[in-house]
């Protein structure tokens, strides 16, 4: 699977399937601080991603 990180770097991940939550943990991201899209559609932490998916991790900006 292809992963686009918040800093615009690309990374290939090992074989899936894996949950988004497990993938974020493996990459060192806190699920509270990011949202994730799979092939252009937002997904939840319990979604399963696989080898053919393109994953984008987007950091959430907090402000007030």
PDB file of N, CA, C, O and CB in Angstrom:
ATOM      1  N   UNK A   1       0.838  -1.174   0.000  1.00  0.00           N
ATOM      2  CA  UNK A   1       0.000   0.000   0.000  1.00  0.00           C
ATOM      3  C   UNK A   1       0.878   1.230   0.000  1.00  0.00           C
ATOM      4  O   UNK A   1       1.964   1.241   0.581  1.00  0.00           O
ATOM      5  CB  UNK A   1      -0.951   0.001   1.201  1.00  0.00           C
ATOM      6  N   UNK A   2       0.396   2.262  -0.657  1.00  0.00           N
ATOM      7  CA  UNK A   2       1.116   3.540  -0.737  1.00  0.00           C
ATOM      8  C   UNK A   2       0.560   4.471   0.330  1.00  0.00           C
ATOM      9  O   UNK A   2      -0.655   4.596   0.483  1.00  0.00           O
ATOM     10  CB  UNK A   2       0.986   4.184  -2.163  1.00  0.00           C
ATOM     11  N   UNK A   3       1.453   5.122   1.066  1.00  0.00           N
ATOM     12  CA  UNK A   3       1.044   6.020   2.140  1.00  0.00           C
ATOM     13  C   UNK A   3       1.639   7.399   1.886  1.00  0.00           C
ATOM     14  O   UNK A   3       2.838   7.541   1.646  1.00  0.00           O
ATOM     15  CB  UNK A   3       1.486   5.472   3.529  1.00  0.00           C
ATOM     16  N   UNK A   4       0.776   8.413   1.943  1.00  0.00           N
ATOM     17  CA  UNK A   4       1.222   9.805   1.843  1.00  0.00           C
ATOM     18  C   UNK A   4       1.134  10.397   3.238  1.00  0.00           C
ATOM     19  O   UNK A   4       0.048  10.509   3.808  1.00  0.00           O
ATOM     20  CB  UNK A   4       0.357  10.633   0.805  1.00  0.00           C
ATOM     21  N   UNK A   5       2.281  10.776   3.785  1.00  0.00           N
ATOM     22  CA  UNK A   5       2.367  11.301   5.143  1.00  0.00           C
ATOM     23  C   UNK A   5       2.072  12.799   5.169  1.00  0.00           C
ATOM     24  O   UNK A   5       2.113  13.451   4.127  1.00  0.00           O
ATOM     25  CB  UNK A   5       3.753  11.026   5.734  1.00  0.00           C
ATOM     26  N   UNK A   6       1.774  13.354   6.350  1.00  0.00           N
ATOM     27  CA  UNK A   6       1.453  14.787   6.446  1.00  0.00           C
ATOM     28  C   UNK A   6       2.547  15.715   5.918  1.00  0.00           C
ATOM     29  O   UNK A   6       2.249  16.819   5.461  1.00  0.00           O
ATOM     30  CB  UNK A   6       1.173  15.136   7.874  1.00  0.00           C
ATOM     31  N   UNK A   7       3.800  15.285   5.975  1.00  0.00           N
ATOM     32  CA  UNK A   7       4.897  16.128   5.485  1.00  0.00           C
ATOM     33  C   UNK A   7       5.149  15.944   3.987  1.00  0.00           C
ATOM     34  O   UNK A   7       6.177  16.377   3.467  1.00  0.00           O
ATOM     35  CB  UNK A   7       6.172  15.822   6.260  1.00  0.00           C
ATOM     36  N   UNK A   8       4.203  15.298   3.298  1.00  0.00           N
ATOM     37  CA  UNK A   8       4.215  15.055   1.849  1.00  0.00           C
ATOM     38  C   UNK A   8       5.187  13.962   1.419  1.00  0.00           C
ATOM     39  O   UNK A   8       5.355  13.730   0.222  1.00  0.00           O
ATOM     40  CB  UNK A   8       4.558  16.324   1.129  1.00  0.00           C
ATOM     41  N   UNK A   9       5.826  13.290   2.367  1.00  0.00           N
ATOM     42  CA  UNK A   9       6.681  12.159   2.033  1.00  0.00           C
ATOM     43  C   UNK A   9       5.801  10.961   1.682  1.00  0.00           C
ATOM     44  O   UNK A   9       4.689  10.820   2.192  1.00  0.00           O
ATOM     45  CB  UNK A   9       7.644  11.818   3.210  1.00  0.00           C
ATOM     46  N   UNK A  10       6.307  10.121   0.821  1.00  0.00           N
ATOM     47  CA  UNK A  10       5.596   8.891   0.455  1.00  0.00           C
ATOM     48  C   UNK A  10       6.315   7.701   1.066  1.00  0.00           C
ATOM     49  O   UNK A  10       7.537   7.692   1.213  1.00  0.00           O
ATOM     50  CB  UNK A  10       5.496   8.736  -1.092  1.00  0.00           C
ATOM     51  N   UNK A  11       5.526   6.705   1.415  1.00  0.00           N
ATOM     52  CA  UNK A  11       6.095   5.508   2.024  1.00  0.00           C
ATOM     53  C   UNK A  11       5.279   4.303   1.556  1.00  0.00           C
ATOM     54  O   UNK A  11       4.062   4.390   1.386  1.00  0.00           O
ATOM     55  CB  UNK A  11       6.105   5.614   3.592  1.00  0.00           C
ATOM     56  N   UNK A  12       5.956   3.197   1.354  1.00  0.00           N
ATOM     57  CA  UNK A  12       5.282   1.944   1.050  1.00  0.00           C
ATOM     58  C   UNK A  12       5.194   1.145   2.337  1.00  0.00           C
ATOM     59  O   UNK A  12       6.164   1.059   3.091  1.00  0.00           O
ATOM     60  CB  UNK A  12       6.029   1.142  -0.069  1.00  0.00           C
ATOM     61  N   UNK A  13       4.032   0.563   2.586  1.00  0.00           N
ATOM     62  CA  UNK A  13       3.838  -0.238   3.793  1.00  0.00           C
ATOM     63  C   UNK A  13       3.871  -1.713   3.416  1.00  0.00           C
ATOM     64  O   UNK A  13       3.691  -2.090   2.258  1.00  0.00           O
ATOM     65  CB  UNK A  13       2.497   0.124   4.501  1.00  0.00           C
ATOM     66  N   UNK A  14       4.103  -2.518   4.420  1.00  0.00           N
ATOM     67  CA  UNK A  14       4.145  -3.955   4.231  1.00  0.00           C
ATOM     68  C   UNK A  14       2.788  -4.520   3.851  1.00  0.00           C
ATOM     69  O   UNK A  14       1.827  -3.776   3.654  1.00  0.00           O
ATOM     70  CB  UNK A  14       4.646  -4.624   5.478  1.00  0.00           C
ATOM     71  N   UNK A  15       2.717  -5.818   3.752  1.00  0.00           N
ATOM     72  CA  UNK A  15       1.477  -6.456   3.313  1.00  0.00           C
ATOM     73  C   UNK A  15       0.327  -6.206   4.277  1.00  0.00           C
ATOM     74  O   UNK A  15       0.515  -6.162   5.493  1.00  0.00           O
ATOM     75  CB  UNK A  15       1.688  -7.944   3.149  1.00  0.00           C
ATOM     76  N   UNK A  16      -0.853  -6.046   3.720  1.00  0.00           N
ATOM     77  CA  UNK A  16      -2.072  -5.870   4.512  1.00  0.00           C
ATOM     78  C   UNK A  16      -2.814  -7.179   4.535  1.00  0.00           C
ATOM     79  O   UNK A  16      -2.231  -8.196   4.160  1.00  0.00           O
ATOM     80  CB  UNK A  16      -2.971  -4.736   3.942  1.00  0.00           C
ATOM     81  N   UNK A  17      -4.013  -7.220   4.935  1.00  0.00           N
ATOM     82  CA  UNK A  17      -4.800  -6.095   5.416  1.00  0.00           C
ATOM     83  C   UNK A  17      -4.475  -5.756   6.864  1.00  0.00           C
ATOM     84  O   UNK A  17      -4.016  -6.600   7.634  1.00  0.00           O
ATOM     85  CB  UNK A  17      -6.277  -6.396   5.274  1.00  0.00           C
ATOM     86  N   UNK A  18      -4.727  -4.495   7.212  1.00  0.00           N
ATOM     87  CA  UNK A  18      -4.480  -4.001   8.558  1.00  0.00           C
ATOM     88  C   UNK A  18      -5.505  -2.899   8.830  1.00  0.00           C
ATOM     89  O   UNK A  18      -5.964  -2.232   7.903  1.00  0.00           O
ATOM     90  CB  UNK A  18      -2.999  -3.474   8.721  1.00  0.00           C
ATOM     91  N   UNK A  19      -5.860  -2.713  10.089  1.00  0.00           N
ATOM     92  CA  UNK A  19      -6.787  -1.624  10.409  1.00  0.00           C
ATOM     93  C   UNK A  19      -6.042  -0.290  10.357  1.00  0.00           C
ATOM     94  O   UNK A  19      -4.821  -0.234  10.504  1.00  0.00           O
ATOM     95  CB  UNK A  19      -7.435  -1.837  11.813  1.00  0.00           C
ATOM     96  N   UNK A  20      -6.801   0.770  10.145  1.00  0.00           N
ATOM     97  CA  UNK A  20      -6.215   2.111  10.139  1.00  0.00           C
ATOM     98  C   UNK A  20      -5.575   2.392  11.493  1.00  0.00           C
ATOM     99  O   UNK A  20      -4.495   2.980  11.561  1.00  0.00           O
ATOM    100  CB  UNK A  20      -7.286   3.185   9.806  1.00  0.00           C
ATOM    101  N   UNK A  21      -6.231   1.980  12.562  1.00  0.00           N
ATOM    102  CA  UNK A  21      -5.695   2.199  13.904  1.00  0.00           C
ATOM    103  C   UNK A  21      -4.325   1.541  14.070  1.00  0.00           C
ATOM    104  O   UNK A  21      -3.407   2.158  14.611  1.00  0.00           O
ATOM    105  CB  UNK A  21      -6.666   1.659  14.956  1.00  0.00           C
ATOM    106  N   UNK A  22      -4.178   0.298  13.611  1.00  0.00           N
ATOM    107  CA  UNK A  22      -2.896  -0.407  13.713  1.00  0.00           C
ATOM    108  C   UNK A  22      -1.835   0.253  12.840  1.00  0.00           C
ATOM    109  O   UNK A  22      -0.672   0.344  13.234  1.00  0.00           O
ATOM    110  CB  UNK A  22      -3.061  -1.879  13.313  1.00  0.00           C
ATOM    111  N   UNK A  23      -2.232   0.714  11.656  1.00  0.00           N
ATOM    112  CA  UNK A  23      -1.291   1.385  10.761  1.00  0.00           C
ATOM    113  C   UNK A  23      -0.781   2.678  11.381  1.00  0.00           C
ATOM    114  O   UNK A  23       0.417   2.959  11.347  1.00  0.00           O
ATOM    115  CB  UNK A  23      -1.948   1.672   9.408  1.00  0.00           C
ATOM    116  N   UNK A  24      -1.698   3.470  11.952  1.00  0.00           N
ATOM    117  CA  UNK A  24      -1.289   4.718  12.603  1.00  0.00           C
ATOM    118  C   UNK A  24      -0.343   4.443  13.764  1.00  0.00           C
ATOM    119  O   UNK A  24       0.641   5.160  13.947  1.00  0.00           O
ATOM    120  CB  UNK A  24      -2.517   5.492  13.098  1.00  0.00           C
ATOM    121  N   UNK A  25      -0.630   3.421  14.538  1.00  0.00           N
ATOM    122  CA  UNK A  25       0.229   3.057  15.659  1.00  0.00           C
ATOM    123  C   UNK A  25       1.618   2.668  15.166  1.00  0.00           C
ATOM    124  O   UNK A  25       2.624   3.085  15.740  1.00  0.00           O
ATOM    125  CB  UNK A  25      -0.392   1.907  16.462  1.00  0.00           C
ATOM    126  N   UNK A  26       1.671   1.876  14.109  1.00  0.00           N
ATOM    127  CA  UNK A  26       2.946   1.436  13.542  1.00  0.00           C
ATOM    128  C   UNK A  26       3.774   2.619  13.038  1.00  0.00           C
ATOM    129  O   UNK A  26       5.001   2.615  13.136  1.00  0.00           O
ATOM    130  CB  UNK A  26       2.703   0.445  12.402  1.00  0.00           C
ATOM    131  N   UNK A  27       3.091   3.628  12.498  1.00  0.00           N
ATOM    132  CA  UNK A  27       3.786   4.803  11.957  1.00  0.00           C
ATOM    133  C   UNK A  27       4.054   5.877  13.008  1.00  0.00           C
ATOM    134  O   UNK A  27       4.732   6.865  12.725  1.00  0.00           O
ATOM    135  CB  UNK A  27       2.977   5.400  10.830  1.00  0.00           C
ATOM    136  N   UNK A  28       3.521   5.691  14.231  1.00  0.00           N
ATOM    137  CA  UNK A  28       3.779   6.634  15.309  1.00  0.00           C
ATOM    138  C   UNK A  28       2.850   7.836  15.346  1.00  0.00           C
ATOM    139  O   UNK A  28       3.218   8.883  15.878  1.00  0.00           O
ATOM    140  CB  UNK A  28       5.164   7.109  15.210  1.00  0.00           C
ATOM    141  N   UNK A  29       1.644   7.703  14.788  1.00  0.00           N
ATOM    142  CA  UNK A  29       0.673   8.797  14.789  1.00  0.00           C
ATOM    143  C   UNK A  29      -0.403   8.544  15.838  1.00  0.00           C
ATOM    144  O   UNK A  29      -0.846   7.412  16.030  1.00  0.00           O
ATOM    145  CB  UNK A  29       0.034   8.964  13.394  1.00  0.00           C
ATOM    146  N   UNK A  30      -0.819   9.618  16.515  1.00  0.00           N
ATOM    147  CA  UNK A  30      -1.930   9.560  17.458  1.00  0.00           C
ATOM    148  C   UNK A  30      -3.213   9.743  16.653  1.00  0.00           C
ATOM    149  O   UNK A  30      -3.355  10.753  15.963  1.00  0.00           O
ATOM    150  CB  UNK A  30      -1.793  10.655  18.592  1.00  0.00           C
ATOM    151  N   UNK A  31      -4.152   8.797  16.718  1.00  0.00           N
ATOM    152  CA  UNK A  31      -5.387   8.900  15.930  1.00  0.00           C
ATOM    153  C   UNK A  31      -6.210  10.149  16.233  1.00  0.00           C
ATOM    154  O   UNK A  31      -7.045  10.544  15.419  1.00  0.00           O
ATOM    155  CB  UNK A  31      -6.236   7.688  16.169  1.00  0.00           C
ATOM    156  N   UNK A  32      -5.992  10.774  17.381  1.00  0.00           N
ATOM    157  CA  UNK A  32      -6.711  11.994  17.742  1.00  0.00           C
ATOM    158  C   UNK A  32      -6.201  13.193  16.935  1.00  0.00           C
ATOM    159  O   UNK A  32      -6.915  14.183  16.777  1.00  0.00           O
ATOM    160  CB  UNK A  32      -6.568  12.270  19.248  1.00  0.00           C
ATOM    161  N   UNK A  33      -4.981  13.107  16.431  1.00  0.00           N
ATOM    162  CA  UNK A  33      -4.343  14.245  15.768  1.00  0.00           C
ATOM    163  C   UNK A  33      -4.399  14.198  14.246  1.00  0.00           C
ATOM    164  O   UNK A  33      -3.945  15.133  13.587  1.00  0.00           O
ATOM    165  CB  UNK A  33      -2.923  14.329  16.195  1.00  0.00           C
ATOM    166  N   UNK A  34      -4.951  13.122  13.671  1.00  0.00           N
ATOM    167  CA  UNK A  34      -4.961  12.984  12.214  1.00  0.00           C
ATOM    168  C   UNK A  34      -6.304  12.436  11.726  1.00  0.00           C
ATOM    169  O   UNK A  34      -7.069  11.848  12.491  1.00  0.00           O
ATOM    170  CB  UNK A  34      -3.815  12.064  11.754  1.00  0.00           C
ATOM    171  N   UNK A  35      -6.571  12.647  10.429  1.00  0.00           N
ATOM    172  CA  UNK A  35      -7.645  11.934   9.758  1.00  0.00           C
ATOM    173  C   UNK A  35      -7.007  11.152   8.616  1.00  0.00           C
ATOM    174  O   UNK A  35      -5.911  11.485   8.165  1.00  0.00           O
ATOM    175  CB  UNK A  35      -8.769  12.915   9.241  1.00  0.00           C
ATOM    176  N   UNK A  36      -7.688  10.126   8.156  1.00  0.00           N
ATOM    177  CA  UNK A  36      -7.104   9.232   7.160  1.00  0.00           C
ATOM    178  C   UNK A  36      -8.087   9.044   6.002  1.00  0.00           C
ATOM    179  O   UNK A  36      -9.287   8.858   6.205  1.00  0.00           O
ATOM    180  CB  UNK A  36      -6.735   7.861   7.798  1.00  0.00           C
ATOM    181  N   UNK A  37      -7.546   9.096   4.786  1.00  0.00           N
ATOM    182  CA  UNK A  37      -8.368   8.767   3.621  1.00  0.00           C
ATOM    183  C   UNK A  37      -7.781   7.547   2.929  1.00  0.00           C
ATOM    184  O   UNK A  37      -6.567   7.348   2.886  1.00  0.00           O
ATOM    185  CB  UNK A  37      -8.455   9.970   2.637  1.00  0.00           C
ATOM    186  N   UNK A  38      -8.688   6.734   2.386  1.00  0.00           N
ATOM    187  CA  UNK A  38      -8.305   5.550   1.603  1.00  0.00           C
ATOM    188  C   UNK A  38      -8.874   5.764   0.212  1.00  0.00           C
ATOM    189  O   UNK A  38     -10.090   5.847   0.035  1.00  0.00           O
ATOM    190  CB  UNK A  38      -8.838   4.192   2.255  1.00  0.00           C
ATOM    191  N   UNK A  39      -8.001   5.852  -0.764  1.00  0.00           N
ATOM    192  CA  UNK A  39      -8.410   6.052  -2.158  1.00  0.00           C
ATOM    193  C   UNK A  39      -9.347   7.249  -2.297  1.00  0.00           C
ATOM    194  O   UNK A  39     -10.316   7.202  -3.055  1.00  0.00           O
ATOM    195  CB  UNK A  39      -9.091   4.790  -2.699  1.00  0.00           C
ATOM    196  N   UNK A  40      -9.049   8.332  -1.553  1.00  0.00           N
ATOM    197  CA  UNK A  40      -9.788   9.567  -1.677  1.00  0.00           C
ATOM    198  C   UNK A  40     -11.030   9.693  -0.805  1.00  0.00           C
ATOM    199  O   UNK A  40     -11.698  10.727  -0.842  1.00  0.00           O
ATOM    200  CB  UNK A  40     -10.174   9.735  -3.058  1.00  0.00           C
ATOM    201  N   UNK A  41     -11.357   8.669  -0.022  1.00  0.00           N
ATOM    202  CA  UNK A  41     -12.538   8.699   0.843  1.00  0.00           C
ATOM    203  C   UNK A  41     -12.091   8.609   2.302  1.00  0.00           C
ATOM    204  O   UNK A  41     -11.258   7.772   2.649  1.00  0.00           O
ATOM    205  CB  UNK A  41     -13.521   7.534   0.492  1.00  0.00           C
ATOM    206  N   UNK A  42     -12.655   9.485   3.166  1.00  0.00           N
ATOM    207  CA  UNK A  42     -12.307   9.442   4.583  1.00  0.00           C
ATOM    208  C   UNK A  42     -12.756   8.121   5.192  1.00  0.00           C
ATOM    209  O   UNK A  42     -13.829   7.611   4.869  1.00  0.00           O
ATOM    210  CB  UNK A  42     -12.940  10.625   5.337  1.00  0.00           C
ATOM    211  N   UNK A  43     -11.921   7.570   6.084  1.00  0.00           N
ATOM    212  CA  UNK A  43     -12.235   6.307   6.743  1.00  0.00           C
ATOM    213  C   UNK A  43     -12.021   6.441   8.248  1.00  0.00           C
ATOM    214  O   UNK A  43     -11.304   7.329   8.709  1.00  0.00           O
ATOM    215  CB  UNK A  43     -11.370   5.159   6.171  1.00  0.00           C
ATOM    216  N   UNK A  44     -12.654   5.549   9.003  1.00  0.00           N
ATOM    217  CA  UNK A  44     -12.527   5.536  10.454  1.00  0.00           C
ATOM    218  C   UNK A  44     -11.380   4.618  10.863  1.00  0.00           C
ATOM    219  O   UNK A  44     -10.810   3.909  10.033  1.00  0.00           O
ATOM    220  CB  UNK A  44     -13.848   5.085  11.116  1.00  0.00           C
ATOM    221  N   UNK A  45     -11.051   4.641  12.153  1.00  0.00           N
ATOM    222  CA  UNK A  45      -9.936   3.855  12.669  1.00  0.00           C
ATOM    223  C   UNK A  45     -10.139   2.360  12.522  1.00  0.00           C
ATOM    224  O   UNK A  45      -9.166   1.611  12.439  1.00  0.00           O
ATOM    225  CB  UNK A  45      -9.708   4.183  14.107  1.00  0.00           C
ATOM    226  N   UNK A  46     -11.399   1.906  12.487  1.00  0.00           N
ATOM    227  CA  UNK A  46     -11.648   0.471  12.394  1.00  0.00           C
ATOM    228  C   UNK A  46     -11.716  -0.029  10.948  1.00  0.00           C
ATOM    229  O   UNK A  46     -11.932  -1.220  10.720  1.00  0.00           O
ATOM    230  CB  UNK A  46     -12.935   0.133  13.106  1.00  0.00           C
ATOM    231  N   UNK A  47     -11.535   0.864   9.970  1.00  0.00           N
ATOM    232  CA  UNK A  47     -11.522   0.468   8.557  1.00  0.00           C
ATOM    233  C   UNK A  47     -10.284  -0.380   8.277  1.00  0.00           C
ATOM    234  O   UNK A  47      -9.223  -0.166   8.863  1.00  0.00           O
ATOM    235  CB  UNK A  47     -11.552   1.719   7.627  1.00  0.00           C
ATOM    236  N   UNK A  48     -10.437  -1.332   7.381  1.00  0.00           N
ATOM    237  CA  UNK A  48      -9.335  -2.208   6.994  1.00  0.00           C
ATOM    238  C   UNK A  48      -8.778  -1.722   5.664  1.00  0.00           C
ATOM    239  O   UNK A  48      -9.520  -1.488   4.710  1.00  0.00           O
ATOM    240  CB  UNK A  48      -9.799  -3.696   6.898  1.00  0.00           C
ATOM    241  N   UNK A  49      -7.461  -1.576   5.619  1.00  0.00           N
ATOM    242  CA  UNK A  49      -6.786  -1.151   4.395  1.00  0.00           C
ATOM    243  C   UNK A  49      -5.886  -2.282   3.920  1.00  0.00           C
ATOM    244  O   UNK A  49      -5.404  -3.089   4.715  1.00  0.00           O
ATOM    245  CB  UNK A  49      -5.963   0.157   4.623  1.00  0.00           C
ATOM    246  N   UNK A  50      -5.670  -2.326   2.608  1.00  0.00           N
ATOM    247  CA  UNK A  50      -4.896  -3.426   2.037  1.00  0.00           C
ATOM    248  C   UNK A  50      -3.842  -2.969   1.059  1.00  0.00           C
ATOM    249  O   UNK A  50      -3.548  -1.780   0.934  1.00  0.00           O
ATOM    250  CB  UNK A  50      -5.805  -4.389   1.361  1.00  0.00           C
ATOM    251  N   UNK A  51      -3.285  -3.937   0.371  1.00  0.00           N
ATOM    252  CA  UNK A  51      -2.133  -3.716  -0.508  1.00  0.00           C
ATOM    253  C   UNK A  51      -2.395  -2.759  -1.655  1.00  0.00           C
ATOM    254  O   UNK A  51      -1.495  -2.008  -2.031  1.00  0.00           O
ATOM    255  CB  UNK A  51      -1.679  -5.012  -1.063  1.00  0.00           C
ATOM    256  N   UNK A  52      -3.588  -2.755  -2.223  1.00  0.00           N
ATOM    257  CA  UNK A  52      -3.871  -1.939  -3.398  1.00  0.00           C
ATOM    258  C   UNK A  52      -4.361  -0.533  -3.058  1.00  0.00           C
ATOM    259  O   UNK A  52      -4.679   0.243  -3.958  1.00  0.00           O
ATOM    260  CB  UNK A  52      -4.890  -2.626  -4.250  1.00  0.00           C
ATOM    261  N   UNK A  53      -4.424  -0.202  -1.776  1.00  0.00           N
ATOM    262  CA  UNK A  53      -4.975   1.089  -1.350  1.00  0.00           C
ATOM    263  C   UNK A  53      -3.911   2.181  -1.319  1.00  0.00           C
ATOM    264  O   UNK A  53      -2.728   1.930  -1.092  1.00  0.00           O
ATOM    265  CB  UNK A  53      -5.616   0.957   0.026  1.00  0.00           C
ATOM    266  N   UNK A  54      -4.384   3.410  -1.558  1.00  0.00           N
ATOM    267  CA  UNK A  54      -3.547   4.594  -1.370  1.00  0.00           C
ATOM    268  C   UNK A  54      -4.084   5.315  -0.138  1.00  0.00           C
ATOM    269  O   UNK A  54      -5.234   5.753  -0.110  1.00  0.00           O
ATOM    270  CB  UNK A  54      -3.552   5.535  -2.651  1.00  0.00           C
ATOM    271  N   UNK A  55      -3.241   5.430   0.869  1.00  0.00           N
ATOM    272  CA  UNK A  55      -3.621   5.994   2.156  1.00  0.00           C
ATOM    273  C   UNK A  55      -2.999   7.372   2.292  1.00  0.00           C
ATOM    274  O   UNK A  55      -1.818   7.569   2.006  1.00  0.00           O
ATOM    275  CB  UNK A  55      -3.184   5.074   3.323  1.00  0.00           C
ATOM    276  N   UNK A  56      -3.813   8.322   2.733  1.00  0.00           N
ATOM    277  CA  UNK A  56      -3.302   9.671   2.990  1.00  0.00           C
ATOM    278  C   UNK A  56      -3.595  10.020   4.436  1.00  0.00           C
ATOM    279  O   UNK A  56      -4.736   9.935   4.889  1.00  0.00           O
ATOM    280  CB  UNK A  56      -3.937  10.722   2.020  1.00  0.00           C
ATOM    281  N   UNK A  57      -2.554  10.414   5.158  1.00  0.00           N
ATOM    282  CA  UNK A  57      -2.685  10.820   6.558  1.00  0.00           C
ATOM    283  C   UNK A  57      -2.606  12.335   6.595  1.00  0.00           C
ATOM    284  O   UNK A  57      -1.640  12.932   6.121  1.00  0.00           O
ATOM    285  CB  UNK A  57      -1.575  10.165   7.469  1.00  0.00           C
ATOM    286  N   UNK A  58      -3.647  12.958   7.171  1.00  0.00           N
ATOM    287  CA  UNK A  58      -3.764  14.406   7.175  1.00  0.00           C
ATOM    288  C   UNK A  58      -3.791  14.886   8.624  1.00  0.00           C
ATOM    289  O   UNK A  58      -4.651  14.477   9.405  1.00  0.00           O
ATOM    290  CB  UNK A  58      -5.037  14.871   6.403  1.00  0.00           C
ATOM    291  N   UNK A  59      -2.852  15.749   8.974  1.00  0.00           N
ATOM    292  CA  UNK A  59      -2.798  16.279  10.334  1.00  0.00           C
ATOM    293  C   UNK A  59      -3.911  17.308  10.529  1.00  0.00           C
ATOM    294  O   UNK A  59      -4.148  18.152   9.665  1.00  0.00           O
ATOM    295  CB  UNK A  59      -1.411  16.912  10.626  1.00  0.00           C
ATOM    296  N   UNK A  60      -4.585  17.226  11.667  1.00  0.00           N
ATOM    297  CA  UNK A  60      -5.666  18.149  11.992  1.00  0.00           C
ATOM    298  C   UNK A  60      -5.053  19.397  12.624  1.00  0.00           C
ATOM    299  O   UNK A  60      -4.212  19.297  13.518  1.00  0.00           O
ATOM    300  CB  UNK A  60      -6.716  17.484  12.953  1.00  0.00           C
ATOM    301  N   UNK A  61      -5.474  20.564  12.159  1.00  0.00           N
ATOM    302  CA  UNK A  61      -5.020  21.832  12.724  1.00  0.00           C
ATOM    303  C   UNK A  61      -6.027  22.284  13.779  1.00  0.00           C
ATOM    304  O   UNK A  61      -7.217  22.422  13.497  1.00  0.00           O
ATOM    305  CB  UNK A  61      -4.849  22.919  11.612  1.00  0.00           C
ATOM    306  N   UNK A  62      -5.541  22.509  14.982  1.00  0.00           N
ATOM    307  CA  UNK A  62      -6.386  22.987  16.071  1.00  0.00           C
ATOM    308  C   UNK A  62      -6.213  24.497  16.219  1.00  0.00           C
ATOM    309  O   UNK A  62      -5.119  25.024  16.022  1.00  0.00           O
ATOM    310  CB  UNK A  62      -6.042  22.259  17.401  1.00  0.00           C
ATOM    311  N   UNK A  63      -7.246  25.155  16.550  1.00  0.00           N
ATOM    312  CA  UNK A  63      -7.134  26.587  16.740  1.00  0.00           C
ATOM    313  C   UNK A  63      -8.357  27.130  17.450  1.00  0.00           C
ATOM    314  O   UNK A  63      -9.324  26.412  17.703  1.00  0.00           O
ATOM    315  CB  UNK A  63      -6.941  27.290  15.408  1.00  0.00           C
ATOM    316  N   UNK A  64      -8.294  28.388  17.759  1.00  0.00           N
ATOM    317  CA  UNK A  64      -9.443  28.937  18.447  1.00  0.00           C
ATOM    318  C   UNK A  64      -9.653  30.387  18.136  1.00  0.00           C
ATOM    319  O   UNK A  64     -10.591  30.999  18.646  1.00  0.00           O
ATOM    320  CB  UNK A  64      -9.302  28.757  19.911  1.00  0.00           C
TER     321      UNK A  64
END
